[in-house]
Amino acid sequence: MGFLEFSVPYNNDQETLSEILKYKTLNGNRIREIYLSGPQEFSGSGRIAPGMTFEQFATAVDKIHAEGIRVNLLLNSICEGSEWYSSKALKSTMDYLAKAHEEHGVDAITIANPLYIREVRKHFPNIEITASVLADIDCVQKAVIYRKAGADVLTPDVNINRNLGLLKRIKAATQAEIKLMVNEGCLFHCAFRKFHFNYISHKSRNPGVQGMNAEDNVFSLNCIQLSRNDPSQILKSCWIRPEDARKYEEITSYFKLVGRTSSKSMIVRSLEAYMQESWDGDLMELMAGNLYSIGMSYFMHLNNKALDEVGFFNRVTSCDKECSECVYCSELVGKLLKRGVFTSAKIEDLGLK
């Protein structure tokens, strides 16, 4: 395998975007695309991001294109209400995409709903379509359905990131390009996930002038407590370390970073670590979502390099995931996890540097 390619988040902050663009290439690897949600008046997405006008969206697109990097527009809401399938809603969405794709050159679009993938493919035969991680593609059957609907790229459910055999079968059955999400940091097979993203789909349409409200943290606080009470969840979460990306060479060389609601420092730190394929620090400081939150809330620290020493990748990509009959993650996290560690990265992310 040659170079690695990355899909990188834009958090609606121009300063962050400028910093990301400095990393077009690094260590022989490169940024292929930057993904972003558009104006909330047209669609929800998988994150509650700051408000954006179409003019701000177009400015960001132009800035990204000027550096020779592709733009991927997110349309990956999993619920838009009872009118989502009406002719009026479909027309509004297609008009929006026409403006984004035909007038502003948006190269790709990420969608969770297979019916919308089919509709977009019909209207825009040349645009690249990515099936979102929120499509929950966790088997060959779903992958084939999304491929037939019109998806060019598949982002599998993160819960199968460590099932190398299944990922190979999905690739063989669909002949689609695979994009793996590496640093989401959610609970393994989270029971709350679909309810959380359903809420986000609606809330992301109207985030409010002041951003997130207290109720927006209900799911996050829930998962933080679960992980605090059972730290083995930190290791069970199906992230992929920077050092392990090349071990997926038979499946893909294309990886997606999470961080559209993260700070500039966190996004840039994760981007640099994955492009360098190495991180000598706290693994949780590269993660988004639950793992990042628990690390920041309780100053937990997990030495990334220590996982090389114990052969972690080979163990978790060959286990049967019968966690009720195994104590490997519980025992290992007991040895490696430290508490009360206040690092320079945490200081920077908190804006105290």
NORNOR-V178603 format. One record per backbone hydrogen bond with DSSP energy under -0.5 kcal/mol. NH is the residue of the N-H (numbers start at 1). CO is the residue of the C=O. E is the energy in kcal/mol with one decimal. If there is no record, write none. Layout:
nh: <NH | NH>
co: <CO | CO>
e: <E | E>
This chain:
nh: <5 | 6 | 7 | 8 | 8 | 10 | 14 | 17 | 18 | 19 | 20 | 21 | 22 | 23 | 24 | 26 | 29 | 30 | 31 | 32 | 32 | 33 | 34 | 35 | 36 | 38 | 40 | 42 | 43 | 49 | 57 | 58 | 59 | 60 | 61 | 62 | 63 | 64 | 65 | 66 | 67 | 68 | 69 | 70 | 72 | 73 | 73 | 74 | 75 | 77 | 84 | 86 | 90 | 91 | 92 | 93 | 94 | 95 | 96 | 97 | 98 | 99 | 100 | 101 | 102 | 103 | 103 | 104 | 105 | 106 | 107 | 108 | 109 | 110 | 111 | 111 | 112 | 114 | 117 | 118 | 119 | 120 | 121 | 122 | 123 | 124 | 127 | 128 | 130 | 131 | 132 | 132 | 135 | 136 | 138 | 143 | 144 | 145 | 146 | 147 | 148 | 149 | 150 | 150 | 151 | 152 | 153 | 154 | 155 | 156 | 157 | 160 | 161 | 163 | 164 | 167 | 168 | 169 | 170 | 171 | 172 | 173 | 174 | 175 | 177 | 179 | 180 | 180 | 182 | 182 | 183 | 190 | 193 | 196 | 197 | 198 | 199 | 200 | 201 | 202 | 203 | 204 | 205 | 206 | 206 | 211 | 216 | 217 | 218 | 221 | 222 | 223 | 224 | 225 | 226 | 227 | 228 | 229 | 230 | 233 | 234 | 235 | 235 | 236 | 237 | 239 | 240 | 244 | 245 | 245 | 247 | 248 | 249 | 251 | 252 | 255 | 256 | 257 | 262 | 267 | 268 | 269 | 270 | 271 | 272 | 273 | 274 | 275 | 276 | 277 | 278 | 281 | 283 | 283 | 285 | 286 | 287 | 288 | 291 | 291 | 292 | 293 | 294 | 295 | 296 | 297 | 298 | 299 | 300 | 300 | 301 | 303 | 304 | 307 | 307 | 308 | 309 | 310 | 311 | 312 | 315 | 316 | 317 | 318 | 319 | 323 | 325 | 326 | 331 | 332 | 333 | 334 | 335 | 335 | 336 | 337 | 338 | 340 | 341 | 342 | 343 | 347 | 348 | 349 | 350 | 351 | 352 | 353>
co: <253 | 30 | 255 | 6 | 33 | 35 | 12 | 13 | 14 | 15 | 16 | 17 | 19 | 20 | 21 | 29 | 26 | 4 | 24 | 6 | 30 | 6 | 70 | 8 | 72 | 74 | 52 | 39 | 39 | 47 | 53 | 54 | 55 | 56 | 57 | 58 | 59 | 60 | 61 | 62 | 64 | 65 | 64 | 32 | 34 | 71 | 108 | 36 | 110 | 44 | 81 | 83 | 86 | 87 | 88 | 89 | 90 | 91 | 92 | 93 | 94 | 95 | 96 | 97 | 98 | 98 | 99 | 99 | 101 | 100 | 71 | 71 | 128 | 73 | 109 | 130 | 75 | 112 | 113 | 114 | 115 | 116 | 117 | 118 | 119 | 120 | 124 | 107 | 109 | 153 | 111 | 130 | 132 | 133 | 136 | 139 | 140 | 141 | 142 | 143 | 144 | 145 | 146 | 147 | 146 | 129 | 129 | 177 | 131 | 154 | 137 | 157 | 158 | 160 | 162 | 163 | 164 | 165 | 166 | 167 | 168 | 169 | 170 | 171 | 152 | 154 | 178 | 254 | 180 | 256 | 256 | 187 | 190 | 192 | 193 | 194 | 195 | 196 | 197 | 198 | 199 | 200 | 202 | 202 | 203 | 208 | 213 | 214 | 215 | 217 | 218 | 219 | 220 | 221 | 222 | 223 | 224 | 225 | 226 | 230 | 231 | 231 | 232 | 232 | 233 | 237 | 182 | 241 | 241 | 242 | 244 | 245 | 246 | 248 | 248 | 5 | 180 | 7 | 259 | 263 | 264 | 265 | 266 | 267 | 268 | 269 | 270 | 271 | 272 | 273 | 273 | 279 | 281 | 302 | 282 | 283 | 283 | 183 | 185 | 288 | 288 | 289 | 290 | 291 | 292 | 293 | 294 | 295 | 294 | 295 | 338 | 336 | 281 | 303 | 304 | 305 | 305 | 306 | 308 | 307 | 311 | 312 | 313 | 315 | 315 | 321 | 322 | 323 | 327 | 328 | 329 | 330 | 331 | 332 | 332 | 333 | 301 | 298 | 299 | 340 | 341 | 343 | 344 | 345 | 346 | 348 | 347 | 347>
e: <-2.9 | -1.6 | -2.6 | -0.6 | -2.4 | -1.7 | -0.5 | -2.1 | -2.3 | -1.7 | -2.6 | -2.2 | -1.1 | -2.4 | -0.9 | -2.3 | -2.5 | -2.3 | -2.4 | -2.0 | -0.6 | -1.6 | -2.1 | -2.4 | -2.1 | -0.6 | -0.6 | -1.7 | -0.9 | -1.1 | -2.2 | -2.8 | -2.1 | -2.1 | -2.4 | -2.5 | -2.1 | -2.2 | -2.7 | -2.0 | -1.4 | -2.2 | -1.6 | -2.0 | -2.1 | -0.5 | -2.7 | -2.5 | -3.1 | -0.7 | -1.6 | -1.8 | -2.4 | -2.3 | -2.2 | -2.2 | -2.5 | -2.5 | -2.0 | -2.4 | -2.2 | -1.9 | -2.1 | -3.4 | -2.0 | -1.0 | -0.6 | -0.8 | -0.8 | -2.3 | -0.9 | -2.1 | -2.3 | -2.6 | -0.5 | -2.5 | -0.6 | -0.6 | -1.9 | -2.1 | -1.8 | -2.8 | -2.6 | -1.6 | -1.8 | -3.1 | -1.1 | -1.9 | -2.9 | -3.2 | -2.6 | -0.6 | -1.9 | -1.6 | -1.1 | -1.9 | -2.6 | -1.9 | -2.4 | -2.2 | -2.6 | -1.7 | -0.9 | -0.8 | -2.2 | -2.5 | -2.1 | -2.8 | -1.6 | -0.7 | -2.6 | -2.1 | -1.9 | -1.7 | -1.0 | -2.2 | -2.1 | -2.0 | -2.5 | -2.1 | -2.4 | -2.5 | -1.8 | -2.6 | -1.8 | -2.7 | -0.5 | -1.9 | -0.6 | -2.3 | -0.6 | -1.2 | -0.7 | -2.5 | -2.7 | -1.5 | -2.0 | -2.5 | -2.2 | -1.4 | -2.9 | -3.1 | -1.2 | -0.5 | -1.2 | -1.3 | -1.4 | -1.7 | -1.4 | -3.0 | -1.6 | -2.2 | -2.3 | -1.9 | -1.9 | -2.3 | -2.4 | -2.4 | -1.5 | -2.2 | -2.0 | -0.5 | -0.7 | -1.8 | -1.8 | -1.4 | -2.6 | -1.3 | -0.6 | -0.8 | -1.4 | -1.8 | -1.4 | -2.7 | -2.9 | -2.5 | -2.9 | -2.7 | -1.7 | -2.3 | -2.7 | -2.2 | -2.4 | -2.6 | -2.6 | -2.2 | -2.5 | -2.3 | -2.3 | -0.9 | -1.9 | -1.1 | -0.5 | -3.0 | -1.4 | -2.1 | -0.5 | -2.6 | -1.4 | -0.7 | -0.9 | -2.3 | -2.7 | -1.9 | -2.3 | -2.6 | -2.0 | -0.6 | -0.5 | -0.8 | -2.5 | -0.6 | -2.7 | -0.6 | -1.4 | -1.1 | -1.0 | -0.9 | -1.4 | -2.2 | -1.7 | -2.6 | -1.7 | -1.1 | -0.6 | -1.6 | -2.0 | -1.3 | -2.8 | -2.6 | -2.5 | -1.4 | -1.0 | -0.6 | -2.1 | -2.5 | -2.8 | -1.2 | -2.6 | -0.7 | -0.8 | -1.9 | -2.3 | -2.6 | -1.9 | -1.5 | -2.6 | -0.6>
